[in-house]
Structures are given as C-alpha cells and as structure tokens.
Amino acid sequence: MNLFLLARRQLLARPLHSALNLLLLALGIATISLLLLFSRQLEDKLLHTAAGIDLVVGAKGSPLQLILSSVYHADIPTGNIAKAEADKLARHPLVASSIPLALGDNLQGFRIVGTTPDYLQLYGAKLAQGRPWQVSMEAVLGAKVAQRSGLKLGEEFASSHGLAAGGPLHDDNRYQVVGILAPSGSILDELVLTDLQSVWDMHEHHASEDDAEDGKPRDITALLIRYKTPLAILALPRQINAETALQAASPAMEAMRLLNILGFGLDALRAFAAVLIFSAALSLFVALYGNLRERRYDLAVMRLLGSSRWRLFASVLLEGLLLAAAGAALGLLLGHGAAEAIGRAGLTPGLNLTGLIWLKEEAALLLLALLVGVLAALLPAIHAWRTDIAALLSER
C-alpha cells in the first residue's frame, strides 16, 4: 500500500477527530482569507476613488469627515461654502482644474450630487443609455441606482430631503431620468448625478440673502481640485487653511489615516484567526500523538513486514500534511465564499466586495497551513521512527 492511501485510511479511521481538526484549521484560514480580501479591496477602492483628486476644499471641520463625505460619499458634509468663493479658488494659479459638488438630497438612500460633466470624466464613466444632463432637474443614474430603483429613461422621481432614506419628499419638483451609466466599479455606480442648478432650484426656499442671487442659492458642498504643479502640494493647502474660511484636505493622506484606523480592528481579527490556527495545530498534534499510541503495535507489525523507519516517519507526517491541505482548501473556499456572499448581500455599502479574485498573499497562507500540519505531525512522526519492535512485542 502506498503512503498516501495509508495516511488517508488512518485519518478516516477516526472521522470525528479528523473532522474537528479539519474544521478548526479551516475556520482560522477562512478568517484570515476573508480579512485579506476585505482589506485589499478596501484599500484599492479608497485609492481608486481618490485618484485624480489632489485636494478637497469645503467648510471648516474634520478633514477626514470632509473626505468621507465629498470623495467617498460615506459621511455627513462639514457644511456648505459659497460658490463665489469656490470659483475664486478655482482660478488660483496653482489649480489646474476643479469640480464643484453640491449635496443635500437622496433617492432611496442613494445621494443626489449636483456637479458638472467633468465629474463623469474624472472616473471615465460611460453611458449605457441616454445622454448626460443638460438643464436643471435632469438626472443621470449610476448603474446600481438604476438597478435598485427600477427607474427607466424618461421616468420622473421625487427626491428625499437629506442624505439618508426616509426624509420628506420634494414632490413638488421632480427629476427626470435622461441617462443611465454603465457599471464602472467606481463611486458613480451609487450616485444620482445632476446639474448644480438642480440642487439650487430644489432648495431655493432655504436660501439666505447672503447666499442667494436673484433668489437662488449659490452654495456648494465641496470643491475637488487637481494641482497644476508639484509646488501646490505644500503651498496651496497651507494657504487655504490659514488665509480663508475654507478647509483643505488631502484625500491620499486621509485615506491612509482611515486605513490605519481600520487596521487596529483588522489586527484584532487577525490575532483571533492566529489563535484558531494555533489551536488547530495543538489539536492536530494531540490527535496524531494519541492515534500513534493506539497504533504502536500496528507500527511494530509493519516494521516486521519490511517497512523502514523512514516509511513510518513519512506516513505519520503525511497524515498531518493531508489534514492541513484539506483544512487550507476548505478554509480558502469558506473565506472566498463568505466574501462573495457579503458583497452580494450588500453588507459593505460602497465596496463591491467579491470573493472571485485570488490574492498572492493567499499562497503564503496555504504554505502556513502546510507548515502547521508538518509541525503538528513532526513529534508523532519522530516517535513512529523510533518504534522499538522488540519492546512493543514483548508487552503482548
């Protein structure tokens, strides 16, 4: 009988012990795999969404809140700023281009963003149907918005006040769908885009005399800026923060800050997964060692029948490797399956989490599992190699 069949039969001889060890190791591997998928896709999403945006200018407050609300659309804005002041900043010699954003309403929880067509170009968006907005109260839906809302070209909808679903409806002034974006994997998939004038017309009755022109509000939420020269990296944010009533924040810096904050929680989960893997290794060692003691007479007979010490050593070591390999395979399957299920269930808003990708770090995770199997089986394998035939048979 070859070593593989021998090792497999020994594992199947104690199915409950083998299944428990397999499950314990698989849970540890699955947890780490899921964390790797989540952290990598989150990092890619944060960096991709902020690409092309060097600086965000908005109302004074938390820089992280400004970035989350204006770039990732995941928080409440710090306030509004005057459009005239934003226009003045857009003409600054160090500014190559700028994109205004105006927030305030939503469609079934999806944010309605007043902006310019440059916002579409920022993410390379393409229309699946229709055309871009041209006048006030025309709207272009992101791919996910269109799918969830069921709205079609030419249909009208009323927005809800505020950035979360459930606010009072603006039923007296309705948007018309003129375009639907193709899926892009960007933040645009989850936005309703329209003209700045639409937002101003919708909230005209909220305007103050200082912020209005001809009775119409002229406030925006934020200004997305692209630098003209590298010199602007140091000069422009400092100038804005020190000399104006506005706030300037770097998406790159705040994204890294956010990842560092999330990293503490992810580290705790990684530590938990490490404990699971260590427990699996210990359990596997105990199982193999106990199994070895029960089989010591069988091993002695095998020696009498011509099996070498190395064959016995290899058979026990192979048991640990087979169990570890099966645990790793099951763990990776569970981790990827969980990631895909979480993504499809929409439990990670703004992040299209998927388990249908393979990370190179998971190869190291597979090797880790195999190493755990080898280390757990090493001492029992050494005991098998040292089997004393005469001493064991004399005990019978």
N, C-alpha and C positions, 0 to 999 in steps of 0.2 A: 504494500500500500504506500502511495507517495505521501510526502509530508503534508501537502495541502489537504488531502482527504482525511488524514489522521487528525490534523488540527481542527478541521471543521466538525468531525464526529465528536471530538472531545467537548467542543463548545455546545453542540446540540444535545449532548448527554445531560446537560444542566440548563435547560432552556430558560427557566425563571431567572437564575443568576445572570446568565448571559444577556437576557433582555433588559434587566435592570441596569447593568453596567453600560450596555449599549445606549439606553435612553439617557442616562446621566451624562455621558460624554457628549451625546448628540445635542442635549439642551445647552451645554456650555458652548459648543461650536456654533449652534444656531444663534445664540445671543450675540456672540462676537461678530458673526457674519452679518446679522441684521444691523448692528451698530456701524460696521464698516460701510454697508450700503447707504445707510441713512446719512452718516457724517460726510461721505464723499459726495453724494448727490446734493446735500445741503450746501456744501462748500462750492460746488460747481454752479449751483443755482444762484447763490449770493454773488459770486464773482461775475457770472454771465449777465445777470440783471444789471449790475453796476457798470459793466463795460461800456465805455464811451461817455461816461459821466464823470467828469473830474471834480465837480463841486456842486453842492446843492445849497441854495440860498432860500431862507424862509424867515419866519418870525423867531424872536429870541425864545430860548428854551433848551431842552435837552437835544444835543447833536444826534444822539442815537435815535431819539424819537422822530426827529426831522427826517433822517434817512429811512427809517422804517415806514413812515407814513407816505413819503414822496417818491421813494425808489421802489420799495417792496410792497407798498400799499397794505401794510400789516399793522398799522397803529393809527392813533388819532393825531392829526396835524397839530403843530405847536401854535397855530394861528394863521392869520392872513397878513399879507403885505400889499402895499399899494402898487398897482400896475405901473403907475408913472415912475415910481422908484425902481422897480424891476427893469423897466425899459431903459432908464438911465444907466443902470449897471450893465445891461446887455450891450451898450455902446462903449464900454470900457476898452481901452487899447489892448488889455491882456486877455480879453474874451474873444474867442473865435466864433462861437455860436451859443445860443441859449434856447431853451424850450420852456415856456410857461405851463404850469399845471394849476387847475382850479378844481377843488373837490367840494363836496357838500351833500350829494345825494347818492342813492344806490338803486339798483334794480335787483330785487330778490337777494340782497346781500352782496351783489357784485357792484363795485364802485363805478360811478359815472365820473369820467375825467374830462374836463374841458381843457383843450390843448390845441396845438397846431399840427399839420401833417408831418412836420419834422419828427414828431414822436413816433410815427409809424416807421419812418426811415431809420430811426435810432436802433430799432430791433429787426430791421429788414423784413417787416411784415408784408404779407401779400394777401390780396383779397381773394376769397373763394367765390364770393358772389357780390354783385352790386358794384358800388363806387364809394369813394371817400365822401365825407360830409362836405357840404359847400356853404350852407346857410345855417342860421340858428335853428335849433330843435331837430336837426338831422343827426342820426346816431349810427355808429358802426359798432357791431357787436364782436367781442372776442369769440373764438371758437367754442370754448367751454360755456360761455354765457349763452350763446345761441342754442347749444345742446341742452342745457339745463332749463332754460326758459321756454324753449319751443317756439320762439318768435321767428317769423319769416320776413323776407323782404317786403316792404310796403306796409307792414303792420305797425300799429301805434302802441305805445305803452306809457303808463304814468310812473314817474319816479317816486321813491320814498325819501322823505327828508332824513338826513343823517347818513352815516357810513355803515350802519348795520341794518339788517332787515327788520321790518316791523314798525318803522316810523310812519308818520302821517303821509298820505298820498298827495302829490301835487296833481290832482286830477283835472285841474282847470287848464293845464298847459302840458300837452303830451308830446313825446318824442316820436319820430317816425324812423323806422329802420331802413337805411339806404344801402348798407353794406354789411357783410359778414366776413371776418378774417379767416384765413386758412390756419390750421393748428401750427404753432411755431415753437411750443415748449417754453415760451417767454411769458413774462408777466401780462402781456397783452391778451393772452388767452382768457384771462379772468377779469377783463375790464370792458366797460362801455365807453367808447370814445366819441366825443362831440366837440363842437366849436366852443371857444371861450365865451362867446356871446350867448350861447345856450344857457350856461350856468348863470351869467349875469341876468339874463331875462327871467330865469326861473326864480331868482332871489331878489328881484328888483325891489320888492316891498320891504326887504331887510336893510336896504342901503341907508347909510347916514349921509348927511350933507357933505361931510369932509371926503367921503369915499365915492361920491357919485358925480356923474357928468351927464347932464340932461336927464336926470332922474334914474340913471342906470348905474349899478355898482361897477367899480373898476378895481376890484381886489382880486388877487390870485393867492394860491396856497404856497407855491414854491417855484423856483426857477432852477432848471437843470443847466449847468454850464460846462462848456468844453474850453480848455485853455488854448490860447494861441501860441504861447511859448513856454518852455520849462520854467522860466523866471516866475511865471504866475503861481507856481506851486507854493512858493514861500511868500510872495508879496500880496497876492490877491486875498486869500482868506484872512490874513492878519489885518489888512486894510479894511475889509468889510466888517469884521468883528469889533475893531477898535474905533472906526470913524463913522459908522452908520448905526441905525436902529435895527439892522438886519442881523441874521446869524448865518455863517457859512460853515458847512460841514463836509468832510471828505468821505464819500461812500466807501472807498477802499479801506480807510482807517477804521470806520465804524463797523464795516463788515468783519474785519479781523477781530475787533473788540467783541462783537456779537458771538463769533465762533469761539473765542476764548471763554466767554461766559457760559456758553452751552457745553464747552469742553469739560467743565467741572462735573456736570451731571452725567455726561457720557463716560468720564473716567470712573465714576462710581459704578455704573453699569458694567464697564469692562472688568472692574475688580470683582464684581459679583460673578461674572462669567468665568473669571480665572479661578474663583473658589469652586465653582461647579466642576471645572476641568480637573482641578487638584483632587476633589472628592471622587471624581470618576477614576482617576489614576490610583488612588488609595483603595477604592472598592475593587478595582480590577486586580490589583496586587493581592488583596486578601482572598479573592475568589480563586485566582490561579494558584496561590500558595496552598489554600485549603484543598483544592482539587488535586494538587500534586501529592499531598499527603494521603489522600484516598486512593491514588493510583500508584503508590510506590511499589506494590507487588507486581502490578502490570508492567511497570517500567523494568523491574528486575527480570521478568519473563522475556521482555523484548530484548534485553541485553543477552540473555541466554540463547535467544533465537538468532543472534548475529547483529543486532542493531548496535551501532557505535555510540560512544558517549556524545559525540557531536550531533548525531541524529536525534538523540533525546533532547539535547540542548536546543537544537533548531526547531523541533516540534513544539516545545513549550513557548519559545519565543514567537513562533509563527501564530500561535493562538492569540497572543497579545496584539500582534500586528493585524490579524484579521478582524478582531473585535474593534480595534482602533480605526481601521479603514472603514468598516461598516458604520461606526459611530460618526466619523467625519462626513461620510457621504450623506447619511441621514440628517446630520446637523446642517450641512450646507443646503440640502433640499428644504428643510424646515425654515431656515433663515431667509432664503430667497422666496419661498412660498409666502412667508409672513409679510415680507416687504411688498410683494405684489398685491397681496390681499389688502394691506393697509392703504396702499396707493389707490386701488380700485374702489375702496370704501370711502375715499375722500377724507381720511382721518388726518392727512397732512396738508391743510389748505395752503395753496401757493407753491407746494412742492409736489410734483408728479412722481412720487416715489415708485420705483419699479424694481422687481427682482429679476428682470430679464436681462441683466448685464452681469459680467464676470469681472471682478477686480483682481489685479495681480497680487494684492496682499492676501487674497484667499488661498493662493498656492502655499504661502508661508503658514497659513492656518492649517492646511492639510498636513504639511510636514510636522507641525506642532502636535497634531493628533497622533500621527505615527510615532513620534518620539515618546509621547506619553505611553503608548502601547508597549514600546520597547522597554522603557524604564520600569514600567509596572511588571513586565514579564521577566526582567533580567535576573532578579534574585531567585525566583522559582526555577528558571531555566538553569541557573548555576547549580541549584540543588539537584535537579534532574541529571545534570552532567556528573555530579559526584555520587550518584547512586551506588551503594555498596551491595553487590549482588549477594555475597556470602552472608553478610549481616542480616539482610532482609529475609532471605530464605530460611535462615536458622531460627527466625522468630515464628515461623509457621508451625 
